[in-house]
Amino acid sequence: MNDIIRLKNIYLENFKNVDKGKLGFSENNKKNVFSDILGIYGQNGSGKTAVIEALDLFKAVLSGRSISPNTKYLIGNKKEYCKLGFEFLLKNNNDNELYKVFYDFEIKTRKKIDEEFVSDYLNDDISEKDEEVILVNKESLSFSYKSESGKWSKIHIMDYNIENQEYIFTPKGRYDEIAKNIDTKIQIDVAKSMSQENSTSFIFSNKMIKVLKDNLEDKMFNIVQNLKYYSMFNLFVINNRQLSMANSNIAMPFNFRIEDGNKITGGSILINLFETSELEEERYLVIEKIINQINIVISSIIPNLEILLKSSKFKGKKGNDMIEIKLFSKRGDREIPLKYESDGIKKIICILSALIAMYNNERILVAIDELDAGIFEYLLGEILAILGNEAKGQLIFTSHNLRALETLNKDLVVFTTTNPENRYISLTNVKPTNNLRDVYYRGIVLGGQKEELYDETNKYEISYSFRKAWKK
């Protein structure tokens, strides 16, 4: 799609240990341009990874995929639901119009009763047979546009509430506009039932997308289509679950996007590190392109390093052509299986193709948890400085390494707080000549920020606890 959509703000409510939190990319109000980098810093367990997991859940919901039952563990302790909100800036290339797009959704659990068990034991206590199912309980999609007076006017495309018995979605006028006949009403009913049964979004389910394509005003459907496309092809979320597979020598996840003329290939491919991988020729050609792409950059990051892709053809069980591959790293004349490389190098290889896409394409957002893990801090600072100054796309990352604070502008960084009702803040009283790292340290030790940045520890208590534990 030719339209450009970029993330502006993220809102979290009752999500993990974040009761309420808002964070986003800094904005140049005069040009309606947002920054390209957002770094998130703070102590362990203070809500950094929650942002990455929120984007991962957003991607799953808008892609129309079923969300995992384990999503219930993302709902805050003793909370009935969690809610995520996202604000985007969308530039329509057809009419050169600028829109603000708002989407939020709520997740909650509901008891599912085994119907056969109920019919057999109607008068017995059935509480032990109850199962929990996860639901996208509420959704809201709207947009704003600038009127001739210069003010932003907001229009609700669709509000969905699973508990609304009168209308499947509102506004009422929108429902009447879309559900023009009995066939369409039945399709909408089916879309609702399937979204509940499969734990998917209602608005972005494949069934409902077809209904909206045929019945929703073009301008509004274009927004729906843009968001779905964005989540599927332009948003890359790289979390520690993926990276741990490489560190454990199980598999190397290649997060990639390749543009060849009008053809776009993107996603994630797992390549076995412990043994060989067997691929069909089409997928092998994608991996070959990814490796060639990575090799252009990686030697400038890690001198003399090259990734080798060794392959051999064979016939598959169905008689089709298959290719067996194995990954190696090469420095000078020495080749070793990639699984024996350091965790830091494997991490760089894993994220590099996505970062190359983000550097060159303004439509791409890459979100990486613990970007600094295993990467030399000076190199990390150099990479972030280059991306911050030159990248066209957007990058969200979490980090513990404070080296980046010496290379990034203060507007590109948010910090977690000890207040679950206000989890994310930007530092105040930072002068252009200040070292952001020093200001952050000073905020931890002396305070002076609008929220407390660190849940204080006592080194004497830590020392005593080590001695006490040994005596046990």
N, C-alpha and C positions, 0 to 999 in steps of 0.2 A: 504494500500500500504506500502511496506517495505522501500521505499526510504525516505530519510530525507530531508526536505526542511525547511529552516529557513530564516526569514526576516533579511535583512541587512540595507537597506535604504528606506526612503519614500521621495518623491518629491511632492510639492504642488505648483500650479500656478493658480492665480485668483480664489482661493478657499476661500469663505467667506471673511475674512479680511486679508488673506495671499496672497499678490501679488506673492511673491516667497519665498519658504522655503525648506530647506533640513534638515533632521534629521535621525539618525539611531543608531544602536547598535555599541558600540565600538568593535574594532577588534584586535585580536592578530595576527599580520601579519605573524609571523613565523609558526603558527599552523592553520591559516584560521579558527579560532574559534571566535564566537561572544559572547558577554555578554548576560546574561539572563534577565536583567532588564533595562528599559528605563523610567525614570521619567521625567515629563514635568512640569516646574514651571513658573509662571509669573502672572502679574496682570490680573484682569478681562478683558475679551474682547480682549486678545492679541494673540489668536490663539491656545490655549491648546485644547479646545474641537474640533477644526477643525481637529486635527489629528485623534481623535476617530471617527469622522464622515467620514473622508476619508477612514478609514479602514472598516467602515460599508458599505460605497458605493462600495468599492472594493469587499467585500464579496457578495453583491447583484449582481454586474456585472458578476463576475466569476462563481457564482452559476447558472447563466443563467436566473435569475429572472427579471421580469419587474421592472424598476426603477420608483419610485414615481414621479408624476408630480411636487410634491413639491421640488424635487431635484433642480429645477430652482433657488430656493432661496439660494442654496449653491454657485451659480456663483457669483463672486465678483461684487460689485456695479459698474455699467456702463461698465462691461466687457461682451464680446460676448460669452465667453466660459470659462470653467475651465478644468484644466488638472491635472491628478494624475499619478505619476510614482512609481513603486515598484521594488526593486532589491532584489533578493534572492540568497542564496547559496544552491545548491541541490547536495546531495551525492547519487549517484546511487549505490545501494547495489549489483546489478548484476555484474557490471564491476568495482566497487569501484572507479568510475570516479567522479571528482568534477566539477560542472558546476556553472557558474554565470548566473542567469536567469533575464531578464529584461522585464517588462510589463508596458506599460502606455496606458492611454485612455483619450479621450477628450469628454466632455459633452457640448452640446449646445441646445438651443431651436430653433424651426422653426415654422413658421406660417402654420397652417393646415386650408385649406379652405373647407367649407361645399360644396361638389360637387353638391348636389341637389339645394342648394341655388344659386350657380353660374349658373346652367342651367336655372333656373327660372328668374333670375335677372341679366343677363349677362352684361347689360349696366349700372347697378346701382353701387353705391359705396358699395363695399362689405367689407370694412375694419372693420366694427363693428361686422361682422360675423366671422372674423378670430379667430381661436383658436391656442394656443401655445401647441406644443408637445415637449417632451424632447427626445433627441437622443444621443446614444453613437456614436458620429460623426467620431471619429478616434480611431484606436487601433494599437498598435505595440507590437509584441512579438519576442524576440530574446534571444540568449544565447551565452556564451563564454566558451571555454574549453582551457586547457593548452596544447599547442603543445609540440613536442619533444624538441624544442629549449628552452622551459620554458616560452614562451610568450603566452599571452591570445589571442586567435583568436575568432572573433565574427561572428556569423551567424544569419541572419534574417530569422525567420520562416515565419512570415507573417506581412505585413503592410496593414491595411485596412483604406480606406478613402471614406466616403460616397459620396463624390463629384467627385471621379475618374470615368469618363465615359468610359474610354478605358478598364480598368481591375478592377474587383471587389476587387482584392487584388494583391499586389506585394510581393516579386520580380516576374517578369514575368515568370522566369524559374520555380518557385514554382507553379504558377497558371497552367502553361502548364503541369507540372508533376502531379497535382491533378485532373485537369479537362481533363481527358484523352478521354472522350467520351461525347456524347450529353446528356445522362442521368445524368451524374455527373454535367455537366454545368447547367442543369435545376435545380438540387438539390441546387447548390450554389446560383443560382438566387433566388430560393424560400427562402433559408436561409437569404439572404440579405433583401428581402421584409418583411419577418416575423419579423426580428430583428428591422426594422424601425417601423413596425406597432405596435409591442408589447413593444417598448422601452427597448430592451435587447442588450446585447453584440452580435456582429456578430460571432466573433471567438469562444466564449464559449456558444453559443446557442446550445440547444439540437440537432437541425437539423444539424448544422455545425459540431458538435462533431462527429456525425455518418459519415459524409463525410470524415473527417480527419482520423477517425479510419480505414476506408477502403483504404485510398489512400495516407496518409502521412507516411514518413519513420518512423520506429518504435522508433528510438531515439528521434525524434522530437515530435511524438505523446505522448511519455512517459512524456515529459515536460508539454504538454498541459493537460494531464490527471492528473498529479501531482498537478498542480496549481488549477484545478477545485476541486479535492478531498480536497486539503488543505483549500480552501475557505469554503467548505461545512461542513467539519467534524473536522478540526483542528484549525480553527480560531473562537474565541469567542469574540464578541464585546458587552460589557455591558454598556449601556448608561443611561442617566438620565430619558429617557422616560420609560424604564423598571423599574428602581428603584422607580420612582414616583408612579407606580401602587401599589407597596408594601406599600409605605409611606401613600398613600391615602386609604389603606385598601380595594383596589379593587381586587387585585390578587397578588400572590407571583410567580414571574418568576424564575424557577429553571433552571439555565444554567449548563449543565452537560455533562459528557462523562463517559461512563461505558464500560470497556473492560472485557468480559467474554469469555475466550478462544479465538476463532477466531471471535467471534461476537462483534461488536462495536456498541454501541448505544450512540447517542449524539444529542445535540440541545438545545431547550428551551421548557419547559412545564409550562403553566400558571395554578395555582391552586387558586380557589376562596377563598378569605379571609372573605368576608362579609357573604357569605352563604356556603352551602356545594357544593362540586364538584362531578360530576358524570362521572366516567371513565369506559372504557372497561377494562377487566381483564389484558390484555397485558400491557396497559399503567399504570395501577395501580401497577403492579410488578416493572416497571421502577421507579416509584415514591418511592416505598418501598425501593428499592436498594439505591436510592439517599439519603433518610432520614437516612438509616443505615450508609451510608458512612459519611454523615455530622456529625452524632452523635459521631463517633469515634474521630473527631477532635475538635468539638465545645466545649466539656467540658474542653479541655486543654486551650482554648482561653477565655471562659467565665465559670468559675468554677460552677459545679453543674447544668448546664443547659442541658436539653435534649429536643429534638423535638419529639412529639408524633403524630402518624398517626392513627386516629380512623376511622374505616370503618365498613360498613354493606352491605350485598349483596341484590340485588333486580333484578327483571326482567324488562328489557327495553321494549320499545314500540314494538320492532321487535321480542320480545321473547328471546332476547339474555341476557346472564348474565352480569350485570352491578354492579359496586361498588361505593357506596357513601362514600366520605371521608371528614374529617375535620381535620385541623391542630391545635395542641396545643403546648404550651411550658410548661415544668415541672421543678420546682426547689424544691427539697425535696419532701414534700407531696402535694405541691400546684400546681394545673394545671390551666392554663388560655388559652383562645383562642389566637392563635398566633397574631391575628390582634391587640391585646392590648400590645404587646411587643414594645420596643423602636425602633425608626427608625434605629438606629445603629445596633441592633441585627438582624433586618430583612434584612438589607443590607449584613451583614456577611453571613447569611444563603443563601441569593440569589447568592452570588459569590463563596461560599466555594467549591462546587463540581467542578467548572471550575478550581479553584486554586489547588485543589487536583490533577486534571488531569495534570495541567501545572507543578506541582512539580515533578511528576513521569514520564512524557513523554516528550522527547526532541522535539517531533513534534508539540506540542501544543503552540499556542500564545493566550494569554488572554489580551484584551485591556479594561481598566475600566476608565470611566470618573469620576472625583472627588472621588477618592478612599478614601480620608480622611473624607468625609462628614458623620458625625454621629459616627465616630469611635474614641475612646479615643486615643490621640496622642501617648502616651507611647506604647500602644498596637500596633498601626500602625507601629511604629519604630521597634518593636520586630518582627512583621510579615515580614516586608520588609527585615530586616537583615537576617532572616532565608531563605527567598526565594532567596535573593541575593547570599548567600553562598552555598546553597544546591540544589536549583531547577534545573531541567533538561530542562524544557521548557522556553518560553519567556513571559515576562510581560511588557506591556506598560500601564502606568497610568498617569493621571493628578492629581494634588493636589495643595491645598493652604497651607496646614500645613507643616511648615518648619522643623518639628521634623525629618523627614526622611533624611534631608540633613546632619544630625549628624550621621547617620548610614550607608549611601550609599557612595561608592567610587565616586569621581568626574566624572569619565568616564561613570557613569550610569545615569547622569542627564543632561538635556538640559534646557535652559532658553529662554523664549520668549523675544523679544525686541520690541521697539517702531517703528522699521523700517519695514514697510510691504514688502520691497524688500529683506529683510534678517531676517526672523522672528525667526529663531532658532539658538542659539549659545551655545557652551560650554564655561565655564569660563576659562580665562587664568590666569597665574601667581598664580596657586594654588599649594602650597607645600604639601607634604605628611602629614605634621604635622598640616596643617591648618584645621580649622573647616569650612566646606563648607557653612554652614549657615551664619557664620560671614563674609566670603568672599562675599557672595551674598548681605548681608545688606550693606557692604562697597561699593560694586559696584553700588547699588541703590543711596546711599547718596553721595559718592565721585566720582563715575565714574571710569574710568581707564580700562574698558572693551572695546572691539572693536566696540560694539554697545551700545546705551542707553538702560537700562533695565526697566526703569519705566517712564511713562508719569507723570511728577511731579504734585502733588496736593499741595495746600496751605491751611494749617489748619486754618489760619485766614479768608480766603475766605469761607471755609466750615462753620465756626462758624457764619460768617456774613449772609450767605445764609439761615441758620436755623432761625435766628432771623427775616430776611426779609420775609421768607415764612409765619411765624406766623402772621405778621402784615397784610398780604393779607387776 
